[in-house]
Structures are given as C-alpha cells and as structure tokens.
C-alpha cells in the first residue's frame, strides 16, 4: 500500500514514479527481499531498483502458521484479549505501551500465505519468480558477532544450540556438515581482522566458530545467493559490497558487526562518524557511499555519471564492477582505502548453506 501511494503521489513532490528505488537495512532489507519475491514475482512497476543492506529473502524464518498458535494464546491472555469475540480487533486497539509491556517472546515474521508469498523465496528464486530489477546488496564483515550465541565451549554445545537457534529447522546431518565446513580455527573466524588465535573465553571458548557459522547462516551467505540468482536470470545490473570499517569508538573485540554501516550509508556526519580531522577518512567514506548510492538510484549503476571507464567516477571509490558468475566481485568499503575483492572466500561453507535454504525456513 505504501509503495502504491508513493507511485501515485511522488510526482506531486517532484519525483518520478518510474524511477523509484526501495532501500532497507537488516529487517528492512529482509522486507525488501520478500517484496521482491511477492505475488509470485509479479511486477506492478511500483519500483525500478532495490538496495539491501545486511538482509534479504533468506535468514528470516518463515515458520508455518501453527508455530504461532501458542504465542498468540500467550499474548492474548496476557493483554486481556483471549476472551474477546474479536481477538485481532482487541489487539489492534492496544496502545504501543500495552503491547510492549506484555513482553511477548516471539518474533512475528511473515508466513507463506499463498497470496503475498505464494511459496518460499528459495523456491521462487530458483524458478526466476521474483521482480527483475537492478539490485545493490551487501553485508558487514563480522555479521556473526551479532548473530551468535555466547557460552559455547565445544562442538557439542554449538550443535545443540543450532537445533533450535532462531527457530530454524536445521537437521542433525546438516549441523554435522556445518561443523565440518567450519572447523574451530579462531584466527579465521570473526572478528576477521583479528588473525590471532585469541578465543575471547568470556564469550565461550568456541564463540568465534559459532559466530562464523551464524553470520553466514543469517546474513552473509544469502547475499551471495541473491546476487547469483539475479545474475542467473539475466539481470545485468547487480552490485555487491562487503562493509569493512568498525565504528570509530568500537569496544574490544574490535569488529564490523551488524548495523554499524548505517551511520555511513545515511550520511550521519554530525559526530557519529568520529572527530575530525582524526577520522576524516570516515567522513570521506560516508560521502563516497552516498555518491555511489545516488548514482545507483539515478542510473542503476554506482560509478557516477561516467559509468564504466568514462572518466566520470566522482564517487571517490574504485570502479564498482557488476557481479558476474564467472568472476564474482565485491566492493570492500574500508576507510583506509576501499578496494575490489573476489567473492570466493568461504566458498564451500557458504555454498552448503545456500543449498539448505528450506531448512532455514526460507
């Protein structure tokens, strides 16, 4: 409804209804990923491009409706709506404070309802049943710092946690495969900039291993999968990034976890990027990201008015390549100097995760 309103009214604000880009981060990016796969991929021309930061069509467990039965009963009993003849109406009449004070303990995700989502996104994507528009998508280097469990000291503890973590439906054989593909090697686990074998025992002796698995399961693997699927179905303007800059005042262990890119993306240059001149490079990176995004919104490529090789890249970043199956690449957004990398790291682990999307209820 909101997108339709924008389409019908944006001209009144000086905008172009045929040049709309939808953009979201985290849950917002998940929402965009699901909208791209909504109504069986029907394109109502409500938007012409999409930007997804740290999220997409996978990672949000789309549990079946019965999963919510107990949670719905608990909620309605807690807030006094259980005996109402119109329970949904009763819930809708609650204030935000009343709803918050109920301390509901479940995340209410979308479901495959046969209408908005006619099937799980992984099924739709494999068939090319999604809205075919240019995308710019990415993830932060250390998403797993945010998507991991603490207090796990060994393989058994990680395996037992994965049996129920985030309400996924990971099978024991899949969990065993994950543990084989992600061995306990702290120097190659989040935070990835720490290449020592420090274990951070206060978080669990194998916390870094669990963070490697968790970050790829929830955020990072799907970023690669989404790029591959869009390119496979002949969408040429697909761009991928890895954000690799910690906050200026990050606490130990210094990392690039979920959400820290937002102050850069939204041009928050009023102090959140650190004091100048010491952190001038942070402000410069933020400005470059803003220019690249503006270029993508305007022309569906992030390299400025000159595009590729035209000498007009005024973004301050290296030339951002299109994502290609034969030679996949990311733009690495780093305040010490952004660069282009091959998107082939953790190939086996990520490929396996992308083969079990249905176990992630996606």
C-alpha positions in Angstrom: 0.0 0.0 0.0 2.8 2.4 0.9 4.6 1.7 -2.4 1.4 2.2 -4.4 0.9 5.5 -2.6 4.4 6.6 -3.5 3.9 5.6 -7.1 0.6 7.5 -7.3 1.8 10.7 -5.5 5.6 11.1 -5.8 5.2 13.3 -8.9 3.5 15.9 -6.6 6.8 16.1 -4.7 8.9 16.5 -7.8 9.7 12.8 -8.1 9.5 10.4 -10.9 7.1 7.4 -10.4 9.1 5.4 -12.9 12.4 5.9 -11.1 11.8 4.6 -7.6 14.4 2.7 -5.6 13.4 0.8 -2.4 16.1 0.6 0.2 16.4 -1.1 3.6 18.8 -2.4 6.2 18.5 -5.5 8.4 14.8 -6.2 8.9 14.2 -3.5 6.2 16.3 -5.4 3.8 14.6 -8.7 4.7 11.3 -6.9 3.9 12.6 -5.8 0.5 13.9 -9.3 -0.2 10.4 -10.7 0.5 8.7 -7.9 -1.6 10.9 -8.8 -4.5 9.5 -12.4 -4.3 5.9 -11.4 -3.5 2.9 -12.4 -5.6 4.9 -14.9 -7.4 7.3 -12.3 -8.8 4.5 -10.1 -10.2 5.9 -6.7 -11.2 3.4 -3.9 -10.7 6.1 -1.3 -11.6 6.0 0.2 -8.2 9.8 0.4 -8.0 12.6 0.0 -10.5 15.6 -0.9 -8.3 16.4 -2.1 -4.8 19.2 -1.7 -2.2 19.5 -4.3 0.5 22.0 -3.9 3.4 22.6 -6.9 5.6 19.5 -8.7 4.8 17.4 -10.3 2.1 14.9 -13.0 1.3 16.7 -15.7 3.4 17.5 -15.6 7.1 14.1 -14.7 8.3 12.5 -18.0 9.3 9.1 -18.1 7.6 7.5 -20.5 10.1 4.1 -22.1 9.3 1.0 -20.6 10.9 0.7 -23.3 13.7 4.1 -22.2 15.0 2.4 -19.0 16.3 -0.6 -20.7 18.0 0.9 -20.9 21.5 2.5 -17.4 21.2 -0.8 -15.9 20.1 -2.6 -17.5 23.0 0.0 -16.3 25.4 -0.2 -12.8 24.1 -3.9 -12.5 24.1 -4.2 -14.0 27.6 -1.5 -11.6 28.8 -3.2 -8.4 27.5 -6.8 -9.4 28.2 -7.9 -10.3 24.6 -8.2 -14.0 25.0 -12.0 -14.0 25.7 -12.8 -11.3 23.2 -15.0 -12.2 20.3 -12.7 -10.3 18.0 -9.2 -11.1 19.3 -7.4 -9.3 16.4 -9.6 -6.2 16.9 -8.8 -6.3 20.6 -5.0 -6.5 19.9 -5.3 -3.6 17.3 -6.9 -1.4 19.9 -3.9 -1.8 22.3 -1.5 1.1 22.8 2.1 0.5 21.9 2.9 0.7 25.6 0.4 -2.1 26.5 1.8 -4.3 23.7 5.4 -3.7 24.8 4.6 -4.3 28.4 3.3 -7.8 27.5 6.9 -8.9 27.0 5.9 -11.1 24.0 8.7 -13.6 23.4 8.4 -14.4 19.7 9.3 -12.6 16.5 6.2 -12.3 14.3 7.6 -13.0 10.9 5.7 -13.2 7.6 4.4 -16.6 6.5 3.9 -18.3 3.2 0.2 -17.4 2.9 -0.4 -18.3 -0.7 -1.0 -14.7 -1.6 1.8 -12.3 -0.7 4.2 -15.2 -0.6 3.0 -18.0 -2.9 5.9 -20.2 -2.0 9.2 -20.0 0.0 11.6 -17.4 -1.5 14.2 -20.1 -2.2 11.7 -21.9 -4.4 10.5 -18.8 -6.2 14.1 -17.6 -6.8 15.2 -20.9 -8.3 12.3 -20.5 -10.8 13.1 -16.9 -11.6 9.8 -15.9 -9.9 10.9 -12.6 -8.5 10.7 -8.9 -9.6 13.6 -8.5 -12.1 15.1 -5.1 -11.2 18.7 -4.0 -10.6 20.0 -4.6 -7.1 22.8 -3.3 -4.9 23.3 -5.6 -1.9 25.9 -6.3 0.8 26.8 -7.4 4.3 29.2 -6.4 7.0 32.4 -8.4 7.5 31.6 -9.6 11.1 27.8 -10.1 11.0 28.4 -13.2 13.1 29.5 -11.1 16.1 25.8 -10.0 16.2 24.3 -13.4 15.2 25.9 -15.9 17.5 25.4 -17.5 20.9 27.8 -17.0 23.8 28.9 -19.5 26.3 29.6 -22.3 23.8 32.8 -24.1 24.5 32.8 -27.1 22.2 31.3 -28.7 19.1 28.5 -30.5 21.1 27.4 -27.2 22.5 27.3 -25.5 19.1 25.4 -28.4 17.6 22.8 -28.5 20.4 22.3 -24.8 20.0 21.8 -25.0 16.3 19.0 -27.5 16.7 16.7 -24.7 17.9 18.6 -21.4 17.2 16.4 -18.7 15.6 13.6 -21.4 15.2 15.3 -22.8 12.1 14.8 -26.4 11.1 18.4 -27.4 10.7 18.7 -31.2 10.6 21.4 -33.1 12.6 23.1 -34.2 9.3 23.2 -30.5 8.2 24.6 -29.4 11.5 27.3 -32.0 11.3 28.2 -30.8 7.8 28.4 -27.2 9.1 30.7 -28.2 11.9 33.0 -30.0 9.3 33.0 -27.0 7.0 33.6 -24.5 9.8 36.3 -26.1 12.0 37.5 -24.5 15.1 40.1 -22.1 13.8 39.9 -18.8 15.7 42.4 -17.0 13.5 40.0 -17.4 10.5 36.8 -16.5 12.4 35.0 -13.3 13.4 36.2 -10.7 14.1 38.1 -11.5 10.9 40.5 -8.6 11.4 41.9 -10.4 14.4 44.1 -13.1 12.8 45.4 -14.4 16.1 44.1 -17.4 17.9 42.6 -15.4 20.7 39.4 -17.1 21.8 37.7 -14.4 23.9 36.9 -17.0 26.6 34.4 -14.6 28.3 32.2 -15.3 25.3 32.8 -19.0 25.1 35.8 -21.0 24.0 34.3 -21.6 20.6 32.3 -18.3 20.3 34.3 -17.3 17.2 33.5 -20.5 15.5 29.8 -20.1 16.2 30.0 -16.5 15.0 31.4 -17.7 11.7 28.5 -20.2 11.2 25.9 -17.8 12.5 26.9 -14.8 10.4 26.9 -16.8 7.2 23.6 -18.6 8.0 21.7 -15.4 8.7 23.2 -12.7 6.5 26.3 -13.3 4.5 25.5 -16.5 2.5 22.2 -15.2 1.3 23.9 -12.0 0.0 26.0 -14.2 -2.3 23.0 -16.4 -3.2 20.8 -13.4 -4.1 23.5 -11.9 -6.4 24.0 -15.3 -8.1 20.2 -15.8 -8.7 19.6 -12.4 -10.1 22.5 -12.7 -12.5 21.5 -16.2 -13.4 18.1 -14.8 -14.5 19.7 -12.2 -16.8 19.7 -9.1 -14.6 22.9 -7.4 -15.5 23.0 -4.5 -13.0 23.8 -6.4 -9.8 26.3 -5.0 -7.4 27.7 -6.4 -4.2 29.7 -5.0 -1.3 31.4 -6.0 1.9 31.4 -3.3 4.6 34.7 -3.5 6.5 35.0 -0.4 8.7 34.5 -0.6 12.5 32.9 2.3 14.4 35.5 4.9 15.5 34.8 4.2 19.2 34.3 0.4 18.9 34.9 -1.6 22.0 37.0 -4.7 22.2 37.0 -7.0 20.4 37.0 -4.5 17.6 34.8 -5.8 14.8 32.4 -4.8 12.0 29.1 -6.3 13.3 25.6 -5.9 12.1 24.2 -2.3 11.7 27.5 -0.3 12.1 27.4 0.6 8.4 24.2 2.6 8.8 25.8 5.9 10.0 27.9 5.8 6.8 25.0 4.9 4.5 22.8 7.7 5.9 25.5 10.3 5.8 25.4 10.8 9.5 28.3 13.3 9.6 27.2 15.2 12.7 29.6 13.5 15.0 28.7 9.8 14.9 31.5 9.1 12.4 34.1 10.3 14.9 36.0 13.6 15.5 37.6 15.3 12.6 40.4 15.5 11.4 41.4 12.2 13.1 38.5 10.4 11.4 38.3 12.4 8.2 38.6 9.1 6.3 35.3 8.0 7.9 33.5 11.1 6.7 35.1 10.7 3.2 33.9 7.0 3.1 30.4 8.1 4.0 30.4 10.7 1.3 31.6 8.2 -1.3 28.9 5.7 -0.3 26.3 8.4 -0.6 27.5 9.3 -4.1 27.6 5.7 -5.2 24.0 5.1 -3.9 22.8 8.3 -5.5 24.3 7.1 -8.8 22.7 3.7 -8.5 19.3 5.3 -7.8 19.6 7.6 -10.8 21.3 5.3 -13.3 21.2 1.8 -11.8 25.0 1.7 -11.6 27.1 3.1 -8.7 30.0 4.6 -10.6 28.8 8.1 -11.1 27.7 9.8 -14.4 30.7 8.4 -16.4 29.7 4.8 -15.5 32.4 2.3 -16.6 35.6 3.7 -18.0 34.1 7.0 -18.8 36.3 9.0 -16.6 33.3 10.3 -14.7 33.5 8.3 -11.5 33.2 11.1 -8.9 32.2 8.8 -6.0 35.7 8.5 -4.6 35.5 4.7 -4.8 37.3 2.4 -7.2 35.2 1.4 -10.2 32.5 -0.9 -8.8 32.2 -4.0 -11.1 29.0 -5.7 -12.0 28.5 -9.1 -10.3 29.3 -11.9 -12.6 29.0 -15.7 -12.1 32.3 -16.4 -13.8 34.2 -13.8 -11.8 32.1 -12.6 -8.8 33.4 -9.5 -7.0 32.6 -7.3 -4.1 33.4 -3.7 -3.4 35.1 -3.6 0.0 34.1 -0.4 1.8 37.1 0.4 4.0 38.0 3.8 5.4 41.7 3.0 4.9 41.1 2.6 1.2 38.2 0.8 -0.5 39.1 -2.0 -3.0 37.6 -4.7 -5.1 37.9 -8.3 -4.0 36.9 -11.7 -5.4 33.7 -13.0 -3.8 35.0 -16.5 -3.4 36.0 -16.7 0.3 34.4 -19.5 2.4 33.2 -21.0 -0.8 32.4 -24.5 0.4 30.7 -23.4 3.7 28.5 -20.7 2.0 27.6 -23.0 -0.9 26.4 -25.6 1.5 24.3 -23.0 3.5 22.8 -21.8 0.2 21.8 -25.4 -0.6 19.7 -25.8 2.6 17.6 -22.6 2.5 14.4 -24.6 3.2 16.0 -25.8 6.5 16.3 -22.1 7.3 12.5 -21.9 6.6 13.3 -19.6 3.6 
